[in-house]
Amino acid sequence: MNEETPMLFDVPATPAVPVKGEASAYPVHRIFCVGRNYAAHAAEMGFEVDREAPFYFTKPASAIVHTGATIPYPPGTQNYHYEMELVVAIGKPVFKADEKEAASAVYGYAAGLDMTRRDLQLASREKGRPWDLGKSFEKSAIIGEITKAADYGEIGRQRIWLTVNDETKQDSHLKDLIWKVPELISHLSGYYHLIPGDLIYTGTPAGVGPVVAGDVLAGGIDGLAGISLTIGDPE
């Protein structure tokens, strides 16, 4: 096929994320998510820290939702959770990269929410099955404006936090990431050709919990644009 080959149906538009100081947006290709990347969160989920290797799950690009949205409570769950995260946007192709090359591949950073159907995730985990129903669903990857890496500086003691209805639920620092950003990109690039448009949700601190219709979430990471989300009624 070529670019002139007609399609059987309309192709959905590519999701894109605003970038601070840019008129053009960042188009999203893939979303990789890191599991249990803060020790306290691993503990609250019943696990010890594993430094053998990071592990991942994915979400479709269609999961992207811009900050400030109202999204419906999703179907099939009675235990819908928030997970506040640092998001890394890839800015150049990398494959089998060392940590130095991996660090240079970062385009920018954003605040994000990995929304989770926790009951479905745990049910799948107990049966040794994939987490797709719990993690990979529509409107489950909320994201704020991207700040370019050169304007943000080094990842370190920046605070990461989340409130639900003005009550603080998560409060930690990026220095507590088990696998640092260059390590994650280097490791992931051993299995994928990472390209511009790929996002990495780097994991959540302790304090995850359920939300219901009517709840208002607000979060932030020092130096990045904040994020907000309202949970609407079920569809």
C-alpha positions in Angstrom: 0.0 0.0 0.0 1.0 3.6 -0.4 -0.3 6.9 0.9 -2.9 7.1 -1.8 -4.5 3.7 -1.0 -8.1 4.4 0.2 -9.0 3.2 3.7 -12.1 1.3 4.6 -13.0 3.7 7.4 -11.8 7.0 8.8 -8.5 6.8 10.8 -8.8 8.4 14.3 -6.7 11.5 14.8 -3.3 11.1 16.5 -3.5 12.2 20.1 -1.2 15.1 20.9 0.0 16.9 24.1 0.7 20.7 24.4 4.3 21.7 24.9 5.2 24.8 27.0 6.5 27.5 24.7 5.7 25.7 21.5 2.9 26.3 19.0 3.1 22.7 17.8 2.0 19.8 20.0 3.7 16.5 20.8 2.0 13.6 18.9 1.7 10.4 20.9 2.8 7.1 19.4 2.9 4.6 22.3 2.5 4.7 26.1 4.8 2.5 28.3 4.1 2.4 32.0 6.5 1.2 34.8 5.2 -1.0 37.6 6.2 -0.6 41.3 8.9 2.0 40.8 8.6 3.5 44.4 9.4 1.3 47.4 6.5 2.5 49.5 4.0 1.9 46.7 5.4 -1.6 46.1 5.0 -2.3 49.9 1.4 -1.0 49.9 0.7 -3.4 47.0 2.2 -6.3 49.0 5.6 -6.5 47.3 9.2 -5.8 48.2 11.5 -3.7 45.9 12.9 -5.7 43.0 16.1 -4.3 41.6 16.7 -7.2 39.1 14.9 -5.3 36.3 12.0 -2.9 35.8 8.8 -4.2 34.3 6.2 -2.6 32.1 2.7 -2.6 30.9 1.3 -0.5 28.0 -1.7 1.7 27.2 -3.0 2.7 23.8 -2.3 6.2 22.6 -6.1 6.6 22.5 -6.0 6.5 26.4 -4.6 10.0 26.4 -6.8 12.7 28.1 -5.8 16.3 28.6 -5.7 17.8 32.1 -8.8 19.6 33.1 -11.2 17.0 31.6 -14.2 15.3 33.1 -14.2 11.6 32.3 -16.9 9.0 33.1 -16.4 6.4 35.8 -15.3 3.4 33.6 -17.4 0.3 33.1 -16.6 -3.1 34.7 -15.1 -1.8 37.9 -16.1 -1.1 41.5 -12.6 0.0 42.6 -11.3 2.8 40.3 -7.9 4.2 41.4 -5.6 7.1 40.7 -1.8 6.9 40.3 0.1 10.2 40.1 3.2 9.9 37.9 6.1 11.7 36.2 5.8 11.2 32.4 8.9 11.2 30.1 8.5 12.1 26.5 11.0 10.6 24.1 12.5 13.1 21.6 14.8 11.0 19.4 15.2 7.4 18.2 17.1 5.1 20.5 17.7 1.4 20.4 20.0 -0.6 22.8 21.1 2.7 24.3 23.5 3.1 27.2 22.4 5.4 30.0 24.2 8.5 28.6 22.5 8.1 25.2 19.2 7.3 26.9 19.4 10.5 28.9 19.9 12.5 25.7 16.8 11.0 24.2 14.5 12.8 26.6 12.4 15.5 24.9 10.6 16.6 28.0 8.6 15.8 31.1 4.9 16.1 32.2 2.7 15.3 35.1 0.4 12.4 34.5 -2.3 10.1 36.0 -2.4 6.3 35.4 -6.0 5.5 36.1 -6.6 1.9 37.1 -9.5 -0.5 37.4 -7.8 -2.0 40.5 -10.2 -4.8 41.1 -9.7 -6.1 37.6 -5.9 -5.7 37.8 -5.8 -7.6 41.1 -8.0 -10.4 39.8 -5.8 -10.8 36.7 -2.7 -10.7 38.8 -4.0 -13.5 41.1 -4.6 -15.7 38.1 -1.3 -14.9 36.5 -3.0 -13.2 33.6 -2.1 -9.9 31.8 -3.3 -6.6 33.3 -5.0 -5.2 30.2 -8.5 -4.9 31.6 -7.2 -3.2 34.7 -4.8 -0.8 33.0 -5.2 -0.5 29.2 -8.6 1.1 28.6 -10.0 4.3 27.2 -9.3 7.6 29.0 -6.9 6.1 31.4 -3.8 8.1 30.7 -4.3 11.7 31.8 -1.4 14.1 31.0 -0.5 17.8 31.5 1.5 20.2 29.4 5.0 19.0 28.5 8.1 21.0 29.7 11.2 20.5 27.6 14.0 18.7 29.4 16.5 21.5 28.8 14.1 23.9 30.6 13.5 21.5 33.5 16.9 20.4 34.6 17.9 17.3 36.6 15.4 14.9 38.2 16.0 14.9 41.9 14.2 16.3 44.9 11.2 17.6 43.1 8.0 16.9 45.0 5.2 14.8 43.4 1.8 15.0 45.0 -2.0 14.4 44.5 -5.1 15.6 46.2 -8.7 14.3 46.0 -11.3 16.8 46.9 -8.5 19.0 48.4 -7.3 16.2 50.7 -3.7 15.1 50.1 -3.4 11.5 49.1 0.0 11.1 47.6 3.1 13.1 48.6 6.7 12.0 47.7 9.8 13.1 45.8 11.2 12.1 42.4 14.5 11.1 44.1 12.6 8.1 45.5 12.2 6.5 42.0 13.8 3.1 42.2 14.7 3.0 38.5 15.8 6.4 37.3 14.9 7.9 34.0 18.1 7.0 32.1 18.0 3.5 33.5 14.4 3.0 32.3 15.0 4.3 28.8 18.2 2.3 28.5 16.5 -0.9 29.6 13.3 -0.4 27.6 15.4 0.4 24.4 16.9 -3.1 24.7 13.4 -4.4 23.7 11.9 -1.7 21.6 13.1 0.9 19.0 12.0 3.9 21.0 11.0 6.9 18.8 9.7 10.5 19.2 6.1 10.2 20.3 6.7 7.5 22.9 5.7 8.3 26.4 6.9 6.5 29.6 4.8 6.8 32.7 7.5 6.2 35.4 5.4 4.8 38.3 3.5 6.1 41.2 4.4 6.8 44.9 2.5 5.4 47.8 -1.0 6.5 48.7 -3.1 5.2 45.7 -6.7 4.8 46.4 -10.3 4.8 45.0 -12.3 7.6 43.5 -16.0 7.9 42.8 -18.2 10.0 40.6 -18.0 13.7 41.6 -14.5 13.5 42.9 -12.0 16.2 41.8 -8.3 15.3 41.5 -5.5 17.8 41.4 -1.8 17.0 41.3 1.6 18.4 40.5 5.3 17.9 40.3 7.6 20.8 41.2 8.6 22.7 38.0 5.9 21.1 35.8 2.4 22.2 34.8 -0.2 20.9 37.2 -2.9 18.4 36.4 -6.6 18.1 37.3 -9.3 15.6 36.6 -13.0 15.3 37.5 -14.7 11.9 37.7 -18.1 11.9 36.0 -21.1 9.6 36.2 -20.8 6.1 34.6 -21.7 6.0 30.9 
